[in-house]
Amino acid sequence: MNKTLTFFTAPITALFYPPVYRDAAKSSAGRGVLYLLYLAGLSAVFVMMALSAKVMPQVDAFADWAGKNMPVLVWTPDGLVMENGQTTAALTHPKYGTIALFDINKTNIVPADMQNAYVFITAKKVFYKSGPGQIETRDITGPNVAPGQQLPPRVRFTGDVIGKMYQNIKKAMGLIVPIMVLFFSFILFLMINLFYSLAGLLFNLMRVEKLGYGAIFNLTCFATTGAFTLAWVRLLIPVRGLHGMFALGVLINLGLMFFAFRVTDKKPAQA
C-alpha cells in the first residue's frame, strides 16, 4: 500500500495496519496537518449526511405545515395587518404546540401574554422568547426594519412567500454549515492533537530510535483516528449500552499511540 492509500484509508486502517504509521513517521509534519484537514472534511460530510437523514425531513415538514397554516399578512411601513380582516390568530402545531400568537391590536405584552408560544406578533412589533422568562422585542415598522433602505410600500406574506424564503435559507445553510464544520473541526482536531503530542513525547522516550517532533506529531494525528472513528460510528449508528465515551476515546487513542510508536521503532540490538 503506497503513501496515498495509507493516508486516505487511515480512518479505518490506522486501527490495525502498521504501514500507516511507518509512512507517517517518515513524512514531514505537514502530513499530519493535512490528515487533520481530511478528518475535518469527513466530519463535514458526516454532519451533512446526519442533517439530511434525520433533521431536514422534520424541518421540511414543519416549513410545509407553517406555509399552509400561517395567516396571510400584509406589511406596510406602518406595520402588519391580517388580510382576512381578523385581528387575532394562533399558529398551533399538532406536535410542537403553539408556535406563534397574533394580536394586531396590542401594542405591548407581558410574559403572561406569551403563554406557551415562542413568538408574539402585533401590528408594529415582534416579541420572542430568548430564555426562561426573557422576552426580546423587534420593531417591524418601516424605519426600523431596514434602516437607510428603500422598502416597497406593501408586502404580502403568504405560504408561498414563506416557502420561498425557507428554500433560500436552506440553500444558504447548505453552503455555510459544511464550511463552518470544516473550519471548527480542523481547529479542534489541531488543538487536541497538539495536546496528545505531549503524550507522544513521553512515548518517544521509550523508543530505541528517537523521533523528531514532526514525526511524533504525525503519529499522534493518525493514532487519534481511533476516537474519531468511534465517535462517528456512535453518532451515525446509535448503539445502546456504550457509556463513558470520552474516557473510552482517550484510552483508545493512547493505546493506538503506544502501538504506533512501537511498530515504527527499531528492534533493540542483540547483545
Sequence and secondary structure as in RCSB ss.txt:
>XXXX:A:sequence
MNKTLTFFTAPITALFYPPVYRDAAKSSAGRGVLYLLYLAGLSAVFVMMALSAKVMPQVDAFADWAGKNMPVLVW
TPDGLVMENGQTTAALTHPKYGTIALFDINKTNIVPADMQNAYVFITAKKVFYKSGPGQIETRDITGPNVAPGQQ
LPPRVRFTGDVIGKMYQNIKKAMGLIVPIMVLFFSFILFLMINLFYSLAGLLFNLMRVEKLGYGAIFNLTCFATT
GAFTLAWVRLLIPVRGLHGMFALGVLINLGLMFFAFRVTDKKPAQA
>XXXX:A:secstr
  HHHHHHTHHHHTTT HHHHHHHHTS HHHHHHHHHHHHHHHHHHHHHHIIIIIHHHHHHHHHHHHHHS  EEE
ETTEEEETTS SEEEEEETTTEEEEEEETT S   HHHHTT SEEE SSEEEEEEETTEEEEEE SHHHHSTTS 
  S EEE HHHHHHHHHHHHHHHHHHHHHHHHHHHHHHHHHHHHHHHHHHHHHHHT SS   HHHHHHHHHHHTH
HHHHHHHHHHHS  TT   HHHHHHHHHHHHHHHHHHHTS      
